[in-house]
Amino acid sequence: MTAIENVLILGAGWVGQQTAARLARFGLSVWLADRSLQVCTAAVEWMRELPEFAPDPSWIDRVRISPGMREHDAMGVPIDLVIESVPEQVSLKKRVLRELSETFPAPTIIASNSSYFVPSMLSGYVSQPERFAHLHFHVPVLEDSVVDIVGCAETDPKVIERLRRFAVRIGQQPLVLRREHPGYIFNWLLQSVLRSALELATLDVADPADIDKSWTAVTGMPLGPFGIMDRIGLDVIEQVLSNARWADASETEVPIEELLKLLAAHTAAGELGVKSKRGFYDYTQ
């Protein structure tokens, strides 16, 4: 199973440029493509301002920019992985994935960095969908975090394993989902918190600063919901929450009775959490 070495990222926006920087810093060759060469140039200039650039500026030479998808051809370099990192608009992603699959035939892996859509919504627009999966990075990508990896019914398990090894290679923790789900794990959890925070502000229960103060004081976390939204980008949050409206409720909602069964399995055994030294986790050590 060959390692992924050469990667093309389509979309040089906030997430795409961070992803390119992280891959280059971990020794991969990266082509950063965007319809606007000016956006690509600005992305590289942003990389040059990073604190990580000063100790070893040579890593940025591994990032090449292009207004199209074929810049690597002149160097005769085979692309192992293409990551689609365009805005979270389903019509745009479908069109881009169709173009990518026509430009990069198998065995190139095609991955979407979609933050909310599931692979089966997009796989029909990729030729040979067995090479298609989602590879979702979390902002800020330059910090060590997790990467969500999930395929659909057509995805070859070997593709998932190559992406898992790729995530490890770039210093991230791979989370391979057992099944596809809107928003993966963190985004699904986060959208509930953010929606509740926006509801409190909309109802004028409290202002964003006090809502964040309540969250950080009780949880001990450094950022509250509104601080988290600022860090991710309000345009991204708007897209994610907008897309959440299209989730199939029959696929995502679980009756409260089923949720209580999960808890009852522990409480019936006397596993009450920290106070009994065992709950979902073991606190006896």
C-alpha positions in Angstrom: 0.0 0.0 0.0 1.9 3.0 -1.3 2.1 6.2 0.8 0.6 9.4 -0.3 3.3 11.9 -1.3 1.9 14.3 -3.9 -1.3 16.2 -3.1 -3.3 18.7 -5.0 -5.7 20.9 -3.0 -8.4 22.7 -5.0 -9.5 25.8 -3.2 -7.0 28.2 -1.7 -9.3 29.8 0.8 -9.0 29.8 4.6 -9.1 26.0 5.0 -7.3 25.1 1.8 -4.3 27.3 2.5 -4.0 25.9 6.1 -4.1 22.4 4.8 -1.5 23.1 2.2 0.8 24.6 4.8 0.5 21.6 7.2 1.1 19.1 4.4 4.2 20.9 3.2 5.6 21.2 6.7 5.3 17.5 7.1 7.3 16.9 3.9 4.7 16.3 1.2 4.7 18.0 -2.2 1.6 20.2 -2.5 -0.1 21.9 -5.5 -2.5 24.6 -4.4 -5.0 25.4 -7.1 -7.7 28.0 -7.4 -9.5 29.7 -10.2 -7.9 33.0 -8.9 -4.1 33.0 -9.0 -4.3 36.1 -6.8 -5.9 34.0 -4.1 -3.2 31.4 -4.4 -0.5 34.1 -4.2 -2.1 35.6 -1.1 -2.2 32.2 0.5 1.6 31.7 0.1 2.2 35.2 1.4 0.1 34.3 4.4 2.3 31.1 4.9 5.4 33.3 4.9 4.1 35.2 7.9 3.5 32.1 10.0 5.7 31.7 13.1 6.4 28.1 11.8 8.1 29.6 8.7 11.0 31.4 10.6 12.9 28.3 11.9 12.9 26.5 8.6 11.6 28.5 5.6 12.5 25.7 3.1 9.2 23.9 3.6 7.3 26.5 1.7 9.2 25.5 -1.4 7.1 22.4 -1.4 4.0 24.4 -2.1 3.3 25.3 -5.8 0.4 27.4 -6.9 -1.7 27.2 -10.0 -4.8 28.7 -11.5 -5.7 25.3 -12.9 -5.5 21.6 -12.1 -2.7 20.6 -14.5 0.4 22.5 -13.2 2.0 19.2 -12.0 1.9 17.8 -15.6 4.9 19.8 -16.6 6.9 18.1 -14.0 5.6 14.7 -14.8 4.5 14.1 -11.2 1.6 11.7 -10.5 -0.9 13.1 -8.0 -1.8 10.6 -5.3 -4.5 12.5 -3.7 -6.8 15.4 -4.6 -8.6 17.3 -1.9 -11.6 19.4 -2.8 -11.7 22.4 -0.4 -14.2 24.7 -2.1 -17.0 26.6 -0.2 -19.8 24.4 1.3 -22.3 24.7 -1.5 -23.5 21.4 -2.8 -24.0 22.5 -6.4 -20.4 23.8 -6.5 -19.0 20.7 -4.9 -20.8 18.4 -7.4 -19.5 20.4 -10.3 -15.9 20.5 -9.0 -15.9 16.8 -8.2 -17.0 16.0 -11.7 -14.2 18.1 -13.1 -11.7 16.6 -10.8 -12.6 13.0 -11.6 -12.4 13.8 -15.3 -9.0 15.4 -14.9 -7.5 12.8 -12.4 -8.4 9.2 -13.3 -7.8 6.3 -11.0 -5.7 5.5 -9.0 -5.7 9.1 -7.8 -7.8 9.3 -4.6 -10.4 12.1 -4.6 -11.5 13.4 -1.3 -13.9 16.1 -0.2 -13.2 18.3 2.8 -17.0 19.0 3.2 -17.8 20.0 6.7 -21.4 18.7 6.7 -22.5 16.8 3.6 -22.2 13.0 3.6 -20.2 11.1 0.9 -23.2 9.4 -0.7 -24.6 12.9 -1.6 -21.5 13.5 -3.7 -20.1 10.1 -4.8 -22.3 10.0 -7.9 -20.4 12.9 -9.4 -17.0 11.0 -9.2 -16.0 8.5 -11.8 -14.9 5.3 -10.2 -16.4 6.3 -6.8 -14.5 3.4 -5.1 -11.7 5.9 -4.8 -13.8 8.6 -3.2 -14.1 9.5 0.5 -14.3 12.4 2.8 -11.2 13.7 4.5 -12.3 16.5 6.9 -9.9 18.8 8.6 -10.7 21.1 11.5 -9.8 24.7 11.7 -7.1 25.7 12.7 -5.6 23.0 10.6 -2.0 24.0 11.6 -2.7 22.8 15.2 -2.7 19.1 16.1 -6.2 17.8 16.0 -8.4 15.1 14.5 -9.2 14.3 10.9 -12.6 12.8 10.1 -12.4 10.0 7.5 -15.5 8.3 6.1 -16.5 6.7 2.8 -19.8 5.5 1.3 -21.0 2.1 0.1 -18.8 2.2 -3.0 -15.6 3.3 -1.2 -12.8 0.8 -1.3 -11.6 0.0 2.2 -8.0 0.3 1.0 -8.7 4.0 0.2 -9.8 4.5 3.8 -6.7 2.8 5.1 -4.4 5.0 2.9 -6.2 8.1 4.1 -5.8 6.9 7.7 -2.1 6.4 7.3 -1.9 9.8 5.6 -3.5 11.5 8.6 -1.0 9.9 10.9 1.8 11.0 8.6 0.9 14.6 8.9 0.6 14.4 12.7 -3.2 14.3 13.0 -5.3 11.7 14.8 -7.5 9.9 12.3 -11.1 9.3 13.3 -12.5 6.7 10.9 -16.3 6.8 11.2 -18.2 3.5 11.2 -20.9 5.1 9.0 -21.5 8.4 7.3 -23.3 11.1 9.3 -23.9 14.8 8.6 -21.2 16.9 10.3 -19.2 13.8 11.3 -18.7 13.8 15.1 -17.5 17.2 16.3 -19.4 19.4 13.9 -22.6 17.5 14.8 -22.0 18.2 18.5 -20.9 21.7 17.8 -23.8 22.8 15.7 -26.2 22.0 18.6 -24.2 24.2 21.0 -23.9 27.0 18.5 -27.5 26.9 17.6 -28.5 27.1 21.3 -26.1 30.1 21.8 -27.6 31.9 18.8 -31.1 31.2 20.1 -30.2 32.8 23.5 -28.8 35.9 21.8 -31.8 36.1 19.4 -34.3 35.9 22.3 -32.2 38.6 24.1 -31.7 36.4 27.1 -28.1 37.6 27.3 -25.5 39.2 25.0 -22.8 37.1 23.3 -20.2 38.0 25.9 -22.2 36.8 28.8 -23.3 33.7 27.0 -19.6 32.9 26.4 -18.7 33.8 30.0 -21.3 31.3 31.2 -19.9 28.5 29.0 -16.2 29.2 29.8 -16.7 29.6 33.6 -18.6 26.4 34.0 -16.7 24.2 31.5 -13.2 25.6 32.0 -12.9 25.8 28.2 -10.9 28.8 26.8 -13.6 29.9 24.3 -17.3 30.1 24.4 -19.7 29.5 21.5 -19.4 32.9 20.0 -15.6 32.9 20.4 -15.6 29.5 18.6 -17.7 30.9 15.8 -15.3 33.8 15.3 -12.3 31.5 15.3 -13.8 29.2 12.7 -15.2 32.0 10.5 -18.8 33.3 10.6 -19.2 32.6 6.9 -18.3 28.9 7.5 -20.7 28.7 10.4 -23.5 30.2 8.3 -23.0 27.6 5.7 -22.8 24.7 8.2 -25.9 25.7 10.0 -27.7 26.3 6.8 -26.8 22.9 5.5 -27.9 21.3 8.8 -31.5 22.1 7.7 -31.2 19.5 5.0 -30.2 16.6 7.2 -32.6 13.7 6.9 -34.3 13.6 10.3 -35.2 9.9 9.9 -31.5 9.1 9.6 -30.1 11.4 12.4 -32.8 11.6 15.1 -32.8 8.9 17.8 -35.9 8.6 20.1 -35.2 9.7 23.6 -36.1 6.1 24.8 -33.1 4.8 22.9 -30.8 7.4 24.4 -32.1 6.5 27.9 -31.3 2.8 27.2 -27.6 3.7 26.6 -27.5 5.5 30.0 -29.5 2.8 31.8 -27.0 0.2 30.8 -24.5 2.0 33.0 -26.7 3.2 35.8 -28.2 -0.3 36.3 -24.6 -1.5 36.9 -23.9 1.2 39.4 -21.7 3.1 36.9 -22.7 6.7 37.6 -19.6 8.5 36.5 -16.9 10.2 38.5 -18.7 9.8 41.8 -18.8 6.0 41.5 -15.4 5.9 39.7 -16.9 4.3 36.6 -19.2 5.6 33.9 -18.5 5.8 30.2 -14.8 5.9 31.4 -13.0 4.1 34.1 -11.8 6.4 36.9 -10.3 3.8 39.2 -6.7 4.5 38.1 
